[in-house]
Amino acid sequence: MRQLRLLELIDTHRSLRAVGEVLNLTQPAVSQMLKDLEFAFGVTLVDRSVRGATLSPLGQVALQRARTGLAIFDNLAADLHADLPTVVRVGTNPAVMLELVPSALRQMNAHRANIRFRIEAGTVGNMMSRLLKGDLDCYVGRVDWTATPDQMAETLRYEPLTETGLVVACSTDHPLAGRSSVSAVELTQWPWALPSGDTNNRSSIETAFRNCGVTAPAPVVEVSADPTSLLRLAENIELLICLPKIVLETHAAEGKIVPLTTPDLDFLPIQTCFVSLRENESLQSLQMLREALLHVCTKIPS
């Protein structure tokens, strides 16, 4: 355990001497720990130079897997001492929490399954990062594989669930409501509320406008990873919004928001999936959740 934590300390301090001070060990003792670890793996994990010590590319991969394993171990130890039902740590996106995840928990009778669920909702990048670090047992939502290194992606199990798309919408009182179609150019002439710039939906929206030869609208309001807030803003202010179609088709819209027909804009589809670490895929609690998701996802409108 201490040798695995050694990689994280080296990555943080970039000096074997500094790591020794943290561990209350001499530098030669730290060097021997590192040699033992590299011998066990059969590869060079740390590049040494006059400027200090840095993790090699393989060392970075080993660190990511070590962090995952240590986080899983720490979570297991906490569960064993708590004398409580198994905890499943689920990461997701706010849009998925509107229907898919609650429906799956209802399908598996979560309140009777002797399983506790700890659910976090956030942006795609944040949730995937927490999954790879071992802070989450699984993730239900959109995946950005372009931001996931191939070596990291190989550590994951991926299960497609359902697919939806983005749609431009406004309140029923908006001047554009009821129009047979609206061009991309005309859309830019109205005020908008959009997802924040660090989200995949915002990137998809900007790309769709650029593909029409039009600069994407600058939003009056930005909202981070919360489509429900976009709905509320459009209900109360004359703002255009763009969000997953599935959100409009849930009770959250309450009939006050209508989609617009925008033939110019071609949004990439949004695929929702179940992702877990391969070392966790045999856990019964995760298998139950995955099966429940697969059962209900066909009933979710796309």
Buried (B, 14 or more C-beta within 10 A) or exposed (E): EEEBBBBBBBBEBBBBEBBBBEBEBEBEEBBEBBEEBBEEEEBEBBEEEEEBBBBBEBBBBBBBBBBBBBBBEEBEEEBEEEEEEBBBBBBBBBBBBBBBBBBBBEBBEBEEBEBBBEBBBBBBBBBBBBBBEBBBBBBBBBBEEEEBEEEBBEBBBEBEBBBBBBBBBBBEEBEBBEEEEBBBEBBBEBEBBBBBEBBBBBBBBBBBBEEBEBEBBEBBBBBBBBBBBBBBBBBEEBBBBBBBBBBBBBEBBEEBBBBBEBEBBEBEEBEBBBBBBEBBBEBEBBEBBBBBBBEBBEEBEB
